[in-house]
Amino acid sequence: MGMMINIIALFIGFAGMELVAHVMHKYVMHGFLWSLHRSHHQKSRGFFEWNDLYFFIFAIPGAALIVFGSLNNFDWRFFLGIGIALYGLTYLIVHDVIIHQRFRWFTKLDNRYIKALRKAHKAHHADVSKDAAVSYGMLWVDEKYFDTDIPTKFSGHNIVF
């Protein structure tokens, strides 16, 4: 029974982060902490941007759960933290590598889901103002982005579209 709880905790940690990411992105990053996130919606002046500080904000709960869970015989908190950390790794790969191509690793992906992800993110960046954005999630893509003719190619990372 203990292993099943740990697996469920890992799944909840990963899947729950998509909801947390959506809410944080819409109401915090495009809300009272827009001053940090704005850099992501502007033309990049270098590899790093103020928006990258969100990595630490999102990493703290997962790291704390991993530490406290490991100190308590690797209980469910450890696995919940691992789920959050795996979402963070997925975010790095999907958002920074595949979508914005901050690292030129997967530049020629030809997959319907990846194309829809890029279209949704491009729609999010279409208006650079704080209140006008759409599509706040990362992995969940609205069905309409699978069918539209929005171009999927980006001309570099952090370019305003």
ABEGO torsion letter per residue (X at the ends): XAAAAAAAAAAAAAAAAAAAAAAAAAAAAABAAAAAAAAAABBBAEABBAAAAAAAAAAAAAAAAAAAAAABGGBAAAAAAAAAAAAAAAAAAAAAAAAAGABBABAABBBAAAAAAAAAAAAAAABABAAABBGABAABBBAAAAABABBABBAEBGBBX
